[in-house]
Amino acid sequence: MSLEVRGDRVLIAPIPQREHETASGLYTVEHDTPDVLGRVVSAGANVADVAVDDVVIFPPSAGQRVDFQGERYLLLQSDELLGVWEQA
């Protein structure tokens, strides 16, 4: 079973940003850090700005949480996306 997105919506698999390395090399964990990065899982036919597997940036309050087959996703309107993470 798959989840197909319609219209101008984008389905995102959030990338947790929970670990942070300090200047001394120690890792700290922040439990309340909101997800603001994610990988595009599916995009509707009216979305031309992003493609599947792009890493995108979005505001912490964006989208609707969707639980599907034991996984957590966010469903966003394409205009909620702030940008695409370009890796050099």
JORA-V640058 format. One line per field, one symbol per residue. phi: phi as a letter, one per 30 degrees, with the letter a starting at -180 (. if undefined). psi: psi as a letter, one per 30 degrees, with the letter a starting at -180 (. if undefined). burial: I if it has 9 or more other ideal C-beta (glycine too) atoms within 8 Angstrom, else O. A space follows every 50 residues. Layout:
phi=???
psi=???
burial=???
//
This chain:
phi=.bcccciccbcccecdcccbcdddjdccccdcdddbbacdcabddcccdb beidcccbdecdicdbcbhiccbbcbdddddclcdccd
psi=kljkklbhlkkkjkjkifkkklfggkklkjfgklkgklkkekklfgjffl lkfkklkllfgllkkkkkhglklkjlkfffkflkjjk.
burial=OOIOIOOOIIIIIIIOIOOOOOOOOOOOOOOOOOIOIIIIIIIIOOIOOI OOOIIIIIOOOIIOOIOOOOOOIIIIOIOIIOOIIOOO
//
